[in-house]
Amino acid sequence: MTTQQEKAQTLAALHAAPEILRVVNVWDVVSARAVAALPDTQALATAGHSIAATFGYEDGENIPLDVLLDMVARITASTDLPVSVDLDAGFGNPGETARRAIAAGAVGANMEDRLRPLAESVDAVAAVIAAGEAEGVPFVLNARTDAFVRAGDRPVEESIADAITRGRAYLDAGADLVFVPGILNADVTRQLVEGIGERKISVIGLPGALRAAEYEALGVARISYGPMTQRVALTALQDLAIDLYSDGIVPPSTRALN
């Protein structure tokens, strides 16, 4: 069996590779197994929003940390692939939350800054990295800046500059990547890569965003899809239910994935 240390090293290597790492987000064991079974899957990442929704909680650290980490442990136990987890903003104690995520089998994480003061955000990054070192796992932090999603009405140039400043500081504090969620066009992405570093940017695939191959050509390291994957699955479920209520049938193409 691959060790946790080896899984962390594999995840870091996938980020550094010339090819963009495409991560399809999961939220429970059955979704993790369905995605992990695909030959193109190299790593898994959880979506915090989706796990919270699974248990009936709103996004944003409303789910109890124990409940979140119990699901993380179940997911990591179901696969030999590296698993990166969404830890929101650290649940009030980024270092301890990262330590507990490692104990649950995770080898990497997203953690968001919520545009808190830069020094506070850098301290949070450093605490996560220190937790990995203390546990003997080279924990792979995808440090998220909300420079765009919490930008309000400020000019995009200010958001770009803020993301670059924060991103550089997070990398200096030990983060592996800088996650910049938002619908980023080619010009904005190019500026972020130039300012933060090639293969050091992580993005999210949303309706209206670029395709993975386009981000790859711009030097982006990783693309994930957040709650979009669960929304697609739930849309399919609801559409099926509508059809069944209209005297439809279960499609014969349905695969036995559970």
PEGI-V960868 format. One line per field, one symbol per residue. ss: DSSP state (H for helix, E for strand, C for the rest). psi: psi as a letter, one per 20 degrees, with the letter a starting at -180 (. if undefined). A space follows every 50 residues. Layout:
ss: ???
psi: ???
This chain:
ss: CCCHHHHHHHHHHHHHCCCCEEECEECCHHHHHHHHCCCCCCEEEECHHH HHHHCCCCCCCCCCHHHHHHHHHHHHHCCCCEEEEECCCCCCCHHHHHHH HHHCCCCEEEEECCCCCHHHHHHHHHHHHHHHHHHCCCCEEEEECCCCCC CCCCCHHHHHHHHHHHHHHHHHCCCCEEECCCCCCHHHHHHHHHHHCCCC EEEECCCCCCCHHHHHHCCCCEEECCCHHHHHHHHHHHHHHHHHHCCCCC CCCCCCCC
psi: pprhghgghgghhhhiqhppooooqriaghhghgghiphiphrqpqoggg gghhjjqqqlkhpphhgghggghgghiiqjqpppqokcjjlingghgggh hghjiqjrqqpqikkrqggghghgghhgghggghikpmpopnoppkhgik hcjqqhhhhggghggggghhghiiqgropnqrnprggggghgghhhqpkj pprporpirrqghghghijqhqprjcihghhgghggghhgggghhkkaqp piipqnj.
